[in-house]
Amino acid sequence: MDKNYKKSTESQSRWGFYSSNEILNGRLAMILLILIIIIETFTQKTLLNIISSLFF
């Protein structure tokens, strides 16, 4: 599985899939998903309804 990920060094280009970046992105996605579920549970509105009520 690790053969698809590159080891990053400062001298290399930052393009591609790096293991540390993918782990961070996954963790942020899980945290934001839980936060969205909690917000929707307490407000009884969907996220799109909340955002649209802020701007319109």
PDBQT receptor file of N, H, CA, C and O in Angstrom, charges set to zero:
ATOM      1  N   MET A   1       0.823  -1.186   0.000  1.00  0.00    +0.000 N 
ATOM      2  CA  MET A   1       0.000   0.000   0.000  1.00  0.00    +0.000 C 
ATOM      3  C   MET A   1       0.868   1.251   0.000  1.00  0.00    +0.000 C 
ATOM      4  O   MET A   1       0.487   2.250  -0.610  1.00  0.00    +0.000 OA
ATOM      5  N   ASP A   2       2.010   1.232   0.655  1.00  0.00    +0.000 N 
ATOM      6  H   ASP A   2       2.320   0.421   1.150  1.00  0.00    +0.000 HD
ATOM      7  CA  ASP A   2       2.858   2.409   0.721  1.00  0.00    +0.000 C 
ATOM      8  C   ASP A   2       3.585   2.696  -0.581  1.00  0.00    +0.000 C 
ATOM      9  O   ASP A   2       4.202   3.753  -0.716  1.00  0.00    +0.000 OA
ATOM     10  N   LYS A   3       3.529   1.780  -1.547  1.00  0.00    +0.000 N 
ATOM     11  H   LYS A   3       3.028   0.921  -1.438  1.00  0.00    +0.000 HD
ATOM     12  CA  LYS A   3       4.234   2.027  -2.800  1.00  0.00    +0.000 C 
ATOM     13  C   LYS A   3       3.567   3.133  -3.626  1.00  0.00    +0.000 C 
ATOM     14  O   LYS A   3       4.200   3.685  -4.526  1.00  0.00    +0.000 OA
ATOM     15  N   ASN A   4       2.305   3.468  -3.339  1.00  0.00    +0.000 N 
ATOM     16  H   ASN A   4       1.791   3.021  -2.607  1.00  0.00    +0.000 HD
ATOM     17  CA  ASN A   4       1.609   4.535  -4.049  1.00  0.00    +0.000 C 
ATOM     18  C   ASN A   4       1.909   5.913  -3.460  1.00  0.00    +0.000 C 
ATOM     19  O   ASN A   4       1.542   6.929  -4.051  1.00  0.00    +0.000 OA
ATOM     20  N   TYR A   5       2.562   5.958  -2.315  1.00  0.00    +0.000 N 
ATOM     21  H   TYR A   5       2.859   5.132  -1.835  1.00  0.00    +0.000 HD
ATOM     22  CA  TYR A   5       2.857   7.222  -1.646  1.00  0.00    +0.000 C 
ATOM     23  C   TYR A   5       4.338   7.503  -1.724  1.00  0.00    +0.000 C 
ATOM     24  O   TYR A   5       5.159   6.586  -1.715  1.00  0.00    +0.000 OA
ATOM     25  N   LYS A   6       4.678   8.781  -1.801  1.00  0.00    +0.000 N 
ATOM     26  H   LYS A   6       4.012   9.527  -1.809  1.00  0.00    +0.000 HD
ATOM     27  CA  LYS A   6       6.067   9.194  -1.912  1.00  0.00    +0.000 C 
ATOM     28  C   LYS A   6       6.569   9.698  -0.571  1.00  0.00    +0.000 C 
ATOM     29  O   LYS A   6       5.805  10.223   0.240  1.00  0.00    +0.000 OA
ATOM     30  N   LYS A   7       7.855   9.531  -0.355  1.00  0.00    +0.000 N 
ATOM     31  H   LYS A   7       8.475   9.104  -1.014  1.00  0.00    +0.000 HD
ATOM     32  CA  LYS A   7       8.498  10.140   0.807  1.00  0.00    +0.000 C 
ATOM     33  C   LYS A   7       8.834  11.575   0.434  1.00  0.00    +0.000 C 
ATOM     34  O   LYS A   7       9.418  11.820  -0.622  1.00  0.00    +0.000 OA
ATOM     35  N   SER A   8       8.477  12.517   1.280  1.00  0.00    +0.000 N 
ATOM     36  H   SER A   8       8.003  12.319   2.138  1.00  0.00    +0.000 HD
ATOM     37  CA  SER A   8       8.684  13.919   0.929  1.00  0.00    +0.000 C 
ATOM     38  C   SER A   8       9.997  14.423   1.508  1.00  0.00    +0.000 C 
ATOM     39  O   SER A   8      10.345  14.133   2.652  1.00  0.00    +0.000 OA
ATOM     40  N   THR A   9      10.704  15.170   0.704  1.00  0.00    +0.000 N 
ATOM     41  H   THR A   9      10.421  15.406  -0.226  1.00  0.00    +0.000 HD
ATOM     42  CA  THR A   9      11.871  15.913   1.156  1.00  0.00    +0.000 C 
ATOM     43  C   THR A   9      11.705  17.338   0.663  1.00  0.00    +0.000 C 
ATOM     44  O   THR A   9      10.924  17.594  -0.254  1.00  0.00    +0.000 OA
ATOM     45  N   GLU A  10      12.424  18.252   1.257  1.00  0.00    +0.000 N 
ATOM     46  H   GLU A  10      13.058  18.044   2.001  1.00  0.00    +0.000 HD
ATOM     47  CA  GLU A  10      12.274  19.658   0.898  1.00  0.00    +0.000 C 
ATOM     48  C   GLU A  10      12.761  19.947  -0.515  1.00  0.00    +0.000 C 
ATOM     49  O   GLU A  10      12.288  20.893  -1.145  1.00  0.00    +0.000 OA
ATOM     50  N   SER A  11      13.703  19.145  -1.027  1.00  0.00    +0.000 N 
ATOM     51  H   SER A  11      14.087  18.377  -0.515  1.00  0.00    +0.000 HD
ATOM     52  CA  SER A  11      14.250  19.417  -2.349  1.00  0.00    +0.000 C 
ATOM     53  C   SER A  11      13.378  18.882  -3.474  1.00  0.00    +0.000 C 
ATOM     54  O   SER A  11      13.569  19.249  -4.634  1.00  0.00    +0.000 OA
ATOM     55  N   GLN A  12      12.427  18.021  -3.148  1.00  0.00    +0.000 N 
ATOM     56  H   GLN A  12      12.271  17.723  -2.206  1.00  0.00    +0.000 HD
ATOM     57  CA  GLN A  12      11.562  17.445  -4.177  1.00  0.00    +0.000 C 
ATOM     58  C   GLN A  12      10.358  18.333  -4.426  1.00  0.00    +0.000 C 
ATOM     59  O   GLN A  12      10.011  19.188  -3.611  1.00  0.00    +0.000 OA
ATOM     60  N   SER A  13       9.740  18.113  -5.554  1.00  0.00    +0.000 N 
ATOM     61  H   SER A  13      10.022  17.418  -6.216  1.00  0.00    +0.000 HD
ATOM     62  CA  SER A  13       8.500  18.803  -5.877  1.00  0.00    +0.000 C 
ATOM     63  C   SER A  13       7.411  18.350  -4.917  1.00  0.00    +0.000 C 
ATOM     64  O   SER A  13       7.434  17.211  -4.451  1.00  0.00    +0.000 OA
ATOM     65  N   ARG A  14       6.464  19.217  -4.618  1.00  0.00    +0.000 N 
ATOM     66  H   ARG A  14       6.445  20.142  -4.997  1.00  0.00    +0.000 HD
ATOM     67  CA  ARG A  14       5.394  18.881  -3.669  1.00  0.00    +0.000 C 
ATOM     68  C   ARG A  14       4.158  18.320  -4.365  1.00  0.00    +0.000 C 
ATOM     69  O   ARG A  14       3.081  18.308  -3.770  1.00  0.00    +0.000 OA
ATOM     70  N   TRP A  15       4.281  17.862  -5.593  1.00  0.00    +0.000 N 
ATOM     71  H   TRP A  15       5.156  17.872  -6.076  1.00  0.00    +0.000 HD
ATOM     72  CA  TRP A  15       3.148  17.282  -6.302  1.00  0.00    +0.000 C 
ATOM     73  C   TRP A  15       3.062  15.794  -6.001  1.00  0.00    +0.000 C 
ATOM     74  O   TRP A  15       4.082  15.128  -5.823  1.00  0.00    +0.000 OA
ATOM     75  N   GLY A  16       1.840  15.277  -5.946  1.00  0.00    +0.000 N 
ATOM     76  H   GLY A  16       1.012  15.819  -6.091  1.00  0.00    +0.000 HD
ATOM     77  CA  GLY A  16       1.649  13.851  -5.764  1.00  0.00    +0.000 C 
ATOM     78  C   GLY A  16       1.026  13.530  -4.420  1.00  0.00    +0.000 C 
ATOM     79  O   GLY A  16       0.667  14.419  -3.648  1.00  0.00    +0.000 OA
ATOM     80  N   PHE A  17       0.908  12.261  -4.166  1.00  0.00    +0.000 N 
ATOM     81  H   PHE A  17       1.199  11.538  -4.793  1.00  0.00    +0.000 HD
ATOM     82  CA  PHE A  17       0.299  11.779  -2.938  1.00  0.00    +0.000 C 
ATOM     83  C   PHE A  17       1.380  11.525  -1.899  1.00  0.00    +0.000 C 
ATOM     84  O   PHE A  17       2.269  10.699  -2.104  1.00  0.00    +0.000 OA
ATOM     85  N   TYR A  18       1.298  12.237  -0.788  1.00  0.00    +0.000 N 
ATOM     86  H   TYR A  18       0.576  12.909  -0.621  1.00  0.00    +0.000 HD
ATOM     87  CA  TYR A  18       2.227  12.039   0.308  1.00  0.00    +0.000 C 
ATOM     88  C   TYR A  18       1.448  11.484   1.486  1.00  0.00    +0.000 C 
ATOM     89  O   TYR A  18       0.334  11.926   1.769  1.00  0.00    +0.000 OA
ATOM     90  N   SER A  19       2.028  10.528   2.162  1.00  0.00    +0.000 N 
ATOM     91  H   SER A  19       2.932  10.169   1.933  1.00  0.00    +0.000 HD
ATOM     92  CA  SER A  19       1.344   9.825   3.236  1.00  0.00    +0.000 C 
ATOM     93  C   SER A  19       0.877  10.775   4.337  1.00  0.00    +0.000 C 
ATOM     94  O   SER A  19      -0.256  10.664   4.806  1.00  0.00    +0.000 OA
ATOM     95  N   SER A  20       1.723  11.693   4.747  1.00  0.00    +0.000 N 
ATOM     96  H   SER A  20       2.643  11.783   4.366  1.00  0.00    +0.000 HD
ATOM     97  CA  SER A  20       1.346  12.609   5.833  1.00  0.00    +0.000 C 
ATOM     98  C   SER A  20       0.197  13.527   5.421  1.00  0.00    +0.000 C 
ATOM     99  O   SER A  20      -0.679  13.824   6.233  1.00  0.00    +0.000 OA
ATOM    100  N   ASN A  21       0.194  13.979   4.167  1.00  0.00    +0.000 N 
ATOM    101  H   ASN A  21       0.906  13.739   3.507  1.00  0.00    +0.000 HD
ATOM    102  CA  ASN A  21      -0.893  14.840   3.697  1.00  0.00    +0.000 C 
ATOM    103  C   ASN A  21      -2.211  14.081   3.629  1.00  0.00    +0.000 C 
ATOM    104  O   ASN A  21      -3.257  14.620   3.992  1.00  0.00    +0.000 OA
ATOM    105  N   GLU A  22      -2.169  12.849   3.174  1.00  0.00    +0.000 N 
ATOM    106  H   GLU A  22      -1.319  12.411   2.879  1.00  0.00    +0.000 HD
ATOM    107  CA  GLU A  22      -3.391  12.064   3.066  1.00  0.00    +0.000 C 
ATOM    108  C   GLU A  22      -3.972  11.750   4.447  1.00  0.00    +0.000 C 
ATOM    109  O   GLU A  22      -5.191  11.738   4.616  1.00  0.00    +0.000 OA
ATOM    110  N   ILE A  23      -3.120  11.501   5.420  1.00  0.00    +0.000 N 
ATOM    111  H   ILE A  23      -2.129  11.511   5.282  1.00  0.00    +0.000 HD
ATOM    112  CA  ILE A  23      -3.593  11.242   6.782  1.00  0.00    +0.000 C 
ATOM    113  C   ILE A  23      -4.252  12.494   7.355  1.00  0.00    +0.000 C 
ATOM    114  O   ILE A  23      -5.317  12.415   7.968  1.00  0.00    +0.000 OA
ATOM    115  N   LEU A  24      -3.618  13.650   7.154  1.00  0.00    +0.000 N 
ATOM    116  H   LEU A  24      -2.753  13.714   6.656  1.00  0.00    +0.000 HD
ATOM    117  CA  LEU A  24      -4.177  14.906   7.653  1.00  0.00    +0.000 C 
ATOM    118  C   LEU A  24      -5.514  15.218   6.986  1.00  0.00    +0.000 C 
ATOM    119  O   LEU A  24      -6.460  15.615   7.667  1.00  0.00    +0.000 OA
ATOM    120  N   ASN A  25      -5.609  15.046   5.675  1.00  0.00    +0.000 N 
ATOM    121  H   ASN A  25      -4.841  14.723   5.122  1.00  0.00    +0.000 HD
ATOM    122  CA  ASN A  25      -6.861  15.305   4.965  1.00  0.00    +0.000 C 
ATOM    123  C   ASN A  25      -7.969  14.381   5.449  1.00  0.00    +0.000 C 
ATOM    124  O   ASN A  25      -9.110  14.814   5.610  1.00  0.00    +0.000 OA
ATOM    125  N   GLY A  26      -7.649  13.131   5.680  1.00  0.00    +0.000 N 
ATOM    126  H   GLY A  26      -6.723  12.779   5.549  1.00  0.00    +0.000 HD
ATOM    127  CA  GLY A  26      -8.648  12.186   6.171  1.00  0.00    +0.000 C 
ATOM    128  C   GLY A  26      -9.145  12.541   7.551  1.00  0.00    +0.000 C 
ATOM    129  O   GLY A  26     -10.341  12.453   7.827  1.00  0.00    +0.000 OA
ATOM    130  N   ARG A  27      -8.230  12.944   8.425  1.00  0.00    +0.000 N 
ATOM    131  H   ARG A  27      -7.259  13.015   8.200  1.00  0.00    +0.000 HD
ATOM    132  CA  ARG A  27      -8.628  13.314   9.787  1.00  0.00    +0.000 C 
ATOM    133  C   ARG A  27      -9.500  14.564   9.796  1.00  0.00    +0.000 C 
ATOM    134  O   ARG A  27     -10.491  14.629  10.523  1.00  0.00    +0.000 OA
ATOM    135  N   LEU A  28      -9.128  15.560   8.983  1.00  0.00    +0.000 N 
ATOM    136  H   LEU A  28      -8.323  15.506   8.392  1.00  0.00    +0.000 HD
ATOM    137  CA  LEU A  28      -9.949  16.774   8.904  1.00  0.00    +0.000 C 
ATOM    138  C   LEU A  28     -11.338  16.484   8.349  1.00  0.00    +0.000 C 
ATOM    139  O   LEU A  28     -12.326  17.051   8.814  1.00  0.00    +0.000 OA
ATOM    140  N   ALA A  29     -11.412  15.608   7.360  1.00  0.00    +0.000 N 
ATOM    141  H   ALA A  29     -10.609  15.148   6.982  1.00  0.00    +0.000 HD
ATOM    142  CA  ALA A  29     -12.707  15.258   6.787  1.00  0.00    +0.000 C 
ATOM    143  C   ALA A  29     -13.593  14.569   7.826  1.00  0.00    +0.000 C 
ATOM    144  O   ALA A  29     -14.790  14.847   7.894  1.00  0.00    +0.000 OA
ATOM    145  N   MET A  30     -13.022  13.679   8.630  1.00  0.00    +0.000 N 
ATOM    146  H   MET A  30     -12.050  13.453   8.575  1.00  0.00    +0.000 HD
ATOM    147  CA  MET A  30     -13.810  12.992   9.664  1.00  0.00    +0.000 C 
ATOM    148  C   MET A  30     -14.299  13.968  10.728  1.00  0.00    +0.000 C 
ATOM    149  O   MET A  30     -15.446  13.888  11.167  1.00  0.00    +0.000 OA
ATOM    150  N   ILE A  31     -13.428  14.892  11.142  1.00  0.00    +0.000 N 
ATOM    151  H   ILE A  31     -12.496  14.956  10.785  1.00  0.00    +0.000 HD
ATOM    152  CA  ILE A  31     -13.820  15.860  12.169  1.00  0.00    +0.000 C 
ATOM    153  C   ILE A  31     -14.925  16.776  11.649  1.00  0.00    +0.000 C 
ATOM    154  O   ILE A  31     -15.899  17.033  12.357  1.00  0.00    +0.000 OA
ATOM    155  N   LEU A  32     -14.784  17.271  10.422  1.00  0.00    +0.000 N 
ATOM    156  H   LEU A  32     -13.993  17.063   9.847  1.00  0.00    +0.000 HD
ATOM    157  CA  LEU A  32     -15.802  18.169   9.862  1.00  0.00    +0.000 C 
ATOM    158  C   LEU A  32     -17.127  17.458   9.638  1.00  0.00    +0.000 C 
ATOM    159  O   LEU A  32     -18.186  18.059   9.814  1.00  0.00    +0.000 OA
ATOM    160  N   LEU A  33     -17.084  16.198   9.255  1.00  0.00    +0.000 N 
ATOM    161  H   LEU A  33     -16.223  15.710   9.111  1.00  0.00    +0.000 HD
ATOM    162  CA  LEU A  33     -18.324  15.448   9.077  1.00  0.00    +0.000 C 
ATOM    163  C   LEU A  33     -19.067  15.316  10.402  1.00  0.00    +0.000 C 
ATOM    164  O   LEU A  33     -20.284  15.494  10.446  1.00  0.00    +0.000 OA
ATOM    165  N   ILE A  34     -18.357  15.009  11.472  1.00  0.00    +0.000 N 
ATOM    166  H   ILE A  34     -17.368  14.864  11.436  1.00  0.00    +0.000 HD
ATOM    167  CA  ILE A  34     -18.988  14.903  12.792  1.00  0.00    +0.000 C 
ATOM    168  C   ILE A  34     -19.551  16.256  13.229  1.00  0.00    +0.000 C 
ATOM    169  O   ILE A  34     -20.649  16.319  13.781  1.00  0.00    +0.000 OA
ATOM    170  N   LEU A  35     -18.805  17.340  12.987  1.00  0.00    +0.000 N 
ATOM    171  H   LEU A  35     -17.912  17.289  12.539  1.00  0.00    +0.000 HD
ATOM    172  CA  LEU A  35     -19.299  18.671  13.346  1.00  0.00    +0.000 C 
ATOM    173  C   LEU A  35     -20.568  19.037  12.576  1.00  0.00    +0.000 C 
ATOM    174  O   LEU A  35     -21.500  19.608  13.143  1.00  0.00    +0.000 OA
ATOM    175  N   ILE A  36     -20.599  18.710  11.298  1.00  0.00    +0.000 N 
ATOM    176  H   ILE A  36     -19.842  18.246  10.838  1.00  0.00    +0.000 HD
ATOM    177  CA  ILE A  36     -21.796  18.994  10.500  1.00  0.00    +0.000 C 
ATOM    178  C   ILE A  36     -22.990  18.208  11.021  1.00  0.00    +0.000 C 
ATOM    179  O   ILE A  36     -24.095  18.744  11.104  1.00  0.00    +0.000 OA
ATOM    180  N   ILE A  37     -22.782  16.955  11.368  1.00  0.00    +0.000 N 
ATOM    181  H   ILE A  37     -21.884  16.520  11.300  1.00  0.00    +0.000 HD
ATOM    182  CA  ILE A  37     -23.881  16.142  11.906  1.00  0.00    +0.000 C 
ATOM    183  C   ILE A  37     -24.381  16.717  13.222  1.00  0.00    +0.000 C 
ATOM    184  O   ILE A  37     -25.589  16.764  13.456  1.00  0.00    +0.000 OA
ATOM    185  N   ILE A  38     -23.469  17.155  14.086  1.00  0.00    +0.000 N 
ATOM    186  H   ILE A  38     -22.488  17.116  13.897  1.00  0.00    +0.000 HD
ATOM    187  CA  ILE A  38     -23.876  17.742  15.376  1.00  0.00    +0.000 C 
ATOM    188  C   ILE A  38     -24.642  19.037  15.160  1.00  0.00    +0.000 C 
ATOM    189  O   ILE A  38     -25.674  19.254  15.795  1.00  0.00    +0.000 OA
ATOM    190  N   ILE A  39     -24.157  19.901  14.274  1.00  0.00    +0.000 N 
ATOM    191  H   ILE A  39     -23.319  19.725  13.758  1.00  0.00    +0.000 HD
ATOM    192  CA  ILE A  39     -24.838  21.172  14.003  1.00  0.00    +0.000 C 
ATOM    193  C   ILE A  39     -26.232  20.924  13.442  1.00  0.00    +0.000 C 
ATOM    194  O   ILE A  39     -27.190  21.573  13.861  1.00  0.00    +0.000 OA
ATOM    195  N   GLU A  40     -26.356  19.995  12.502  1.00  0.00    +0.000 N 
ATOM    196  H   GLU A  40     -25.577  19.468  12.161  1.00  0.00    +0.000 HD
ATOM    197  CA  GLU A  40     -27.667  19.713  11.920  1.00  0.00    +0.000 C 
ATOM    198  C   GLU A  40     -28.615  19.097  12.939  1.00  0.00    +0.000 C 
ATOM    199  O   GLU A  40     -29.821  19.330  12.873  1.00  0.00    +0.000 OA
ATOM    200  N   THR A  41     -28.097  18.321  13.870  1.00  0.00    +0.000 N 
ATOM    201  H   THR A  41     -27.117  18.132  13.924  1.00  0.00    +0.000 HD
ATOM    202  CA  THR A  41     -28.939  17.713  14.896  1.00  0.00    +0.000 C 
ATOM    203  C   THR A  41     -29.514  18.774  15.834  1.00  0.00    +0.000 C 
ATOM    204  O   THR A  41     -30.702  18.744  16.155  1.00  0.00    +0.000 OA
ATOM    205  N   PHE A  42     -28.675  19.707  16.270  1.00  0.00    +0.000 N 
ATOM    206  H   PHE A  42     -27.710  19.731  16.009  1.00  0.00    +0.000 HD
ATOM    207  CA  PHE A  42     -29.132  20.717  17.223  1.00  0.00    +0.000 C 
ATOM    208  C   PHE A  42     -29.980  21.808  16.592  1.00  0.00    +0.000 C 
ATOM    209  O   PHE A  42     -30.877  22.337  17.248  1.00  0.00    +0.000 OA
ATOM    210  N   THR A  43     -29.724  22.161  15.338  1.00  0.00    +0.000 N 
ATOM    211  H   THR A  43     -28.995  21.731  14.804  1.00  0.00    +0.000 HD
ATOM    212  CA  THR A  43     -30.487  23.240  14.711  1.00  0.00    +0.000 C 
ATOM    213  C   THR A  43     -31.717  22.731  13.966  1.00  0.00    +0.000 C 
ATOM    214  O   THR A  43     -32.604  23.520  13.640  1.00  0.00    +0.000 OA
ATOM    215  N   GLN A  44     -31.787  21.453  13.695  1.00  0.00    +0.000 N 
ATOM    216  H   GLN A  44     -31.067  20.812  13.959  1.00  0.00    +0.000 HD
ATOM    217  CA  GLN A  44     -32.883  20.847  12.927  1.00  0.00    +0.000 C 
ATOM    218  C   GLN A  44     -32.984  21.446  11.525  1.00  0.00    +0.000 C 
ATOM    219  O   GLN A  44     -34.062  21.461  10.931  1.00  0.00    +0.000 OA
ATOM    220  N   LYS A  45     -31.859  21.942  10.995  1.00  0.00    +0.000 N 
ATOM    221  H   LYS A  45     -30.983  21.931  11.478  1.00  0.00    +0.000 HD
ATOM    222  CA  LYS A  45     -31.768  22.463   9.636  1.00  0.00    +0.000 C 
ATOM    223  C   LYS A  45     -30.596  21.785   8.940  1.00  0.00    +0.000 C 
ATOM    224  O   LYS A  45     -29.654  21.324   9.584  1.00  0.00    +0.000 OA
ATOM    225  N   THR A  46     -30.670  21.732   7.625  1.00  0.00    +0.000 N 
ATOM    226  H   THR A  46     -31.435  22.106   7.101  1.00  0.00    +0.000 HD
ATOM    227  CA  THR A  46     -29.535  21.201   6.884  1.00  0.00    +0.000 C 
ATOM    228  C   THR A  46     -28.443  22.261   6.786  1.00  0.00    +0.000 C 
ATOM    229  O   THR A  46     -28.694  23.444   7.014  1.00  0.00    +0.000 OA
ATOM    230  N   LEU A  47     -27.253  21.838   6.453  1.00  0.00    +0.000 N 
ATOM    231  H   LEU A  47     -27.049  20.877   6.268  1.00  0.00    +0.000 HD
ATOM    232  CA  LEU A  47     -26.140  22.771   6.339  1.00  0.00    +0.000 C 
ATOM    233  C   LEU A  47     -26.399  23.805   5.247  1.00  0.00    +0.000 C 
ATOM    234  O   LEU A  47     -26.048  24.973   5.414  1.00  0.00    +0.000 OA
ATOM    235  N   LEU A  48     -27.005  23.398   4.137  1.00  0.00    +0.000 N 
ATOM    236  H   LEU A  48     -27.290  22.449   4.002  1.00  0.00    +0.000 HD
ATOM    237  CA  LEU A  48     -27.295  24.340   3.067  1.00  0.00    +0.000 C 
ATOM    238  C   LEU A  48     -28.323  25.385   3.498  1.00  0.00    +0.000 C 
ATOM    239  O   LEU A  48     -28.215  26.550   3.117  1.00  0.00    +0.000 OA
ATOM    240  N   ASN A  49     -29.313  24.980   4.285  1.00  0.00    +0.000 N 
ATOM    241  H   ASN A  49     -29.400  24.033   4.595  1.00  0.00    +0.000 HD
ATOM    242  CA  ASN A  49     -30.285  25.943   4.805  1.00  0.00    +0.000 C 
ATOM    243  C   ASN A  49     -29.629  26.951   5.745  1.00  0.00    +0.000 C 
ATOM    244  O   ASN A  49     -29.968  28.135   5.723  1.00  0.00    +0.000 OA
ATOM    245  N   ILE A  50     -28.703  26.490   6.562  1.00  0.00    +0.000 N 
ATOM    246  H   ILE A  50     -28.428  25.529   6.580  1.00  0.00    +0.000 HD
ATOM    247  CA  ILE A  50     -28.005  27.384   7.493  1.00  0.00    +0.000 C 
ATOM    248  C   ILE A  50     -27.158  28.385   6.710  1.00  0.00    +0.000 C 
ATOM    249  O   ILE A  50     -27.171  29.578   7.015  1.00  0.00    +0.000 OA
ATOM    250  N   ILE A  51     -26.430  27.916   5.718  1.00  0.00    +0.000 N 
ATOM    251  H   ILE A  51     -26.420  26.948   5.470  1.00  0.00    +0.000 HD
ATOM    252  CA  ILE A  51     -25.580  28.804   4.925  1.00  0.00    +0.000 C 
ATOM    253  C   ILE A  51     -26.426  29.811   4.144  1.00  0.00    +0.000 C 
ATOM    254  O   ILE A  51     -26.079  30.990   4.075  1.00  0.00    +0.000 OA
ATOM    255  N   SER A  52     -27.535  29.349   3.557  1.00  0.00    +0.000 N 
ATOM    256  H   SER A  52     -27.816  28.391   3.613  1.00  0.00    +0.000 HD
ATOM    257  CA  SER A  52     -28.369  30.268   2.781  1.00  0.00    +0.000 C 
ATOM    258  C   SER A  52     -29.034  31.299   3.671  1.00  0.00    +0.000 C 
ATOM    259  O   SER A  52     -29.255  32.425   3.224  1.00  0.00    +0.000 OA
ATOM    260  N   SER A  53     -29.364  30.965   4.919  1.00  0.00    +0.000 N 
ATOM    261  H   SER A  53     -29.185  30.050   5.282  1.00  0.00    +0.000 HD
ATOM    262  CA  SER A  53     -29.967  31.950   5.809  1.00  0.00    +0.000 C 
ATOM    263  C   SER A  53     -28.948  33.006   6.252  1.00  0.00    +0.000 C 
ATOM    264  O   SER A  53     -29.343  34.098   6.663  1.00  0.00    +0.000 OA
ATOM    265  N   LEU A  54     -27.667  32.709   6.177  1.00  0.00    +0.000 N 
ATOM    266  H   LEU A  54     -27.347  31.823   5.843  1.00  0.00    +0.000 HD
ATOM    267  CA  LEU A  54     -26.650  33.692   6.516  1.00  0.00    +0.000 C 
ATOM    268  C   LEU A  54     -26.482  34.745   5.436  1.00  0.00    +0.000 C 
ATOM    269  O   LEU A  54     -26.153  35.893   5.734  1.00  0.00    +0.000 OA
ATOM    270  N   PHE A  55     -26.702  34.368   4.192  1.00  0.00    +0.000 N 
ATOM    271  H   PHE A  55     -26.969  33.435   3.950  1.00  0.00    +0.000 HD
ATOM    272  CA  PHE A  55     -26.425  35.275   3.080  1.00  0.00    +0.000 C 
ATOM    273  C   PHE A  55     -27.678  35.877   2.446  1.00  0.00    +0.000 C 
ATOM    274  O   PHE A  55     -27.571  36.841   1.689  1.00  0.00    +0.000 OA
ATOM    275  N   PHE A  56     -28.836  35.345   2.730  1.00  0.00    +0.000 N 
ATOM    276  H   PHE A  56     -28.922  34.562   3.345  1.00  0.00    +0.000 HD
ATOM    277  CA  PHE A  56     -30.049  35.864   2.093  1.00  0.00    +0.000 C 
ATOM    278  C   PHE A  56     -31.089  36.252   3.105  1.00  0.00    +0.000 C 
ATOM    279  O   PHE A  56     -32.171  36.707   2.735  1.00  0.00    +0.000 OA
TER     280      PHE A  56
